[in-house]
Amino acid sequence: MDEVWEIINHIGQEPLLLWSAAVLSVFLLVGILKRVLSIIVSCAILIILYLVYLTYFEEEFPLPEADVGEWIKIGENWLDSKPERVLDDNETTSE
């Protein structure tokens, strides 16, 4: 841990290293902000397109309706079913 503090002190004492670290930090920050802003803009465009669809085109091209009750029944049947028995290599089926 002392080596880390020595490096930090050395960078703090050398103005050229301090300036280069600052410039690299700014580049890193700008890159991160650029990525985050592009994600935000993409999401905003998708939301705006969806709202335009809802406003103008939903009557002509309706979204398919999902029958949630049927999904629940399928899930209940799947959860209530007993798992099949897996046979080991040494076991045989007794039918």
N, C-alpha and C positions, 0 to 999 in steps of 0.2 A: 504494500500500500504506500510505502514511502516513495517508491519509484514514480508513482502516479503524481504525487505532490511535487516531486522534483521536476517532472515534465511540465506541470502546470506553472510552476515558478519560472522555469526556463522560458516558456512561451510568453509569460507576462513580462519578463525583463527584455525580451527582444522585440522591438517595435515591428520589424518586418514580418516575423512569425505571427504577431498579434493581428496585423492587418490582413495577412493571407487567411488566417483562421476566420476573421470577421467576414471577408469576402466569400469564402466557402460557405459559411453559415447563411449568408444572405441568399446565395444561389440555391442552397438546400431548401430554405424557407419559401422562396419563390416557386420552386418546383413543386413542393407539397401543396401550396395554395393554388397553383395552376391546376393540379389534378383534382383537388377538392372542388374548385369552382366549376370545372368541366363536368363533374358528376352532378353537381347541383343544377347546372343549366340543362343537362340531359334529362334529369328527372322532371324539371319544370316544364320542358317541352313536351314530354310524354303526358304529363298531367293536363296540360292545355289541350293537346290533341284528344285526349279522352273526354274532356269537358265539351269540346266542339262536337265530338261524335254524339255524346248524350244530348246535346242541344238540337242538332240539326238532322242527324241521320238515324236515330234510334227507331223511329217509326217505320222507315223503309227497310232497315237491316237490324231487326231486334236481336239481342243477345239470347242465346239458348238458356232456357230456364232449367235449373238443376233441382231435381227432386231429392231434397235432403232427407226426407223420411225414408226413402228407399235405401239411401246410403247407410242410414242408421240401422235399418233391418239387416243389411248385408254385414255390417260390422258386428252386430249382436250375434248373428249366426256364426260368424267366423270366430268370435271369442268364446261362444258356447261349445263349439265343436272340440272333440278330444283329439289330441295329436296322435298321429299314427306312430306305431311302435317301430323303432329302428332296430333291425336285426344285426347282431354282431356277425363276424365271419364264421364263428363256430356254431351258430344257431341255425335252425331250419324252420320253415313254416310248418305248423301242424294243422293241416286242413283236412 
